[in-house]
Amino acid sequence: MKREPLMTEAYFQEAIDHIQSTVAERAAKLKNNTGQIKKPQVFAHANFRDQCELLVARYSAGEPVDTLANGLDALVSAWETVLSTPGSSANDLAYLDDYVRSLWIVSLALIFDASDALWQRILTCAGNEGKDRLFERLVSVRTPGRRAANALLHTRAYACLDAAAEKKSADEMTRFLKAWYPALHEVGWHASHKGPDGGGFFGYWAIEAAGVVTAFGIDDSAFRDLPYYPKDLADHGRAA
């Protein structure tokens, strides 16, 4: 049953098919590139972005949560391809799009109880050890002893989620979710549902909220029906 209310089931099926075919086409061109692609790092990053959006779109479309875990390895592989492609920039948590995507991937790894090998691949790709307090809170649940971080890089958008993680607070999580969408107005996918025929829209979900609930065992009964909260992911994570 479709979870994202803003678009139809037909829209999401078409979007998923389009992303999958586009990713496959780009991957083939990158693999067989003999110089015709002048900026392969652009192709590689687009595939990484699209693999992330594909996984979220599948959740939006209503796929069973336990079937989504198979998309995490492909997503991380695409991330590794970015970082191994000449001309690519390293992941930078100071950049909001990188920050949100990094929180999402770590959250999904916790929710799906990723293997140790996959978890280490994620940490290698993410980098930025000791740079951000919220990111380190999440990572330390599974990898204690990392370098601590005092700074929260994106206070306006993430102070409440950081407080929710620290205090295991449903009230702070409620505040975070209510402000989530407007607080992220600078990310590339914001307002994508307003594009022609919804092109580029994959669903609005605070994946990081489900990650924090999973990691810290927060009771979500007070906020589980709020917009943007992916309660089915959180339920899966707590049951794992």
FENNOR-V100412 format. One record per pair of residues at least 4 apart in sequence whose C-alpha atoms are under 6 Angstrom apart, sorted by the first residue. I is the first residue (numbers start at 1). J is the second residue. Records with the same first field share a line. If there is no record, write none. Layout:
I = J ; J
This chain:
1 = 62
2 = 61 ; 62
3 = 60 ; 62
4 = 60 ; 203
12 = 16 ; 61
23 = 47
29 = 33
41 = 85 ; 87 ; 88
44 = 82
45 = 82
47 = 51
48 = 78 ; 79
50 = 54
51 = 75
53 = 57
57 = 202
58 = 63
59 = 63
60 = 203
91 = 126
92 = 98
93 = 98 ; 99
97 = 187
98 = 102
103 = 107 ; 208
104 = 207 ; 208
107 = 208 ; 211
108 = 112
109 = 113 ; 114
111 = 237
130 = 147 ; 148 ; 149
131 = 149
132 = 149 ; 151 ; 152 ; 153
133 = 149 ; 150 ; 151 ; 152
134 = 162
136 = 140
139 = 143
140 = 144
154 = 158
155 = 159
157 = 183
160 = 172 ; 176
161 = 173 ; 176
163 = 167
164 = 168 ; 169 ; 172 ; 173
168 = 218
174 = 223
176 = 180
179 = 183
185 = 190
192 = 200 ; 201
193 = 198 ; 201
194 = 198
195 = 199
204 = 228
205 = 228 ; 229 ; 230
206 = 228 ; 229
210 = 234
212 = 216
213 = 217 ; 218
214 = 237 ; 238
220 = 224
224 = 231
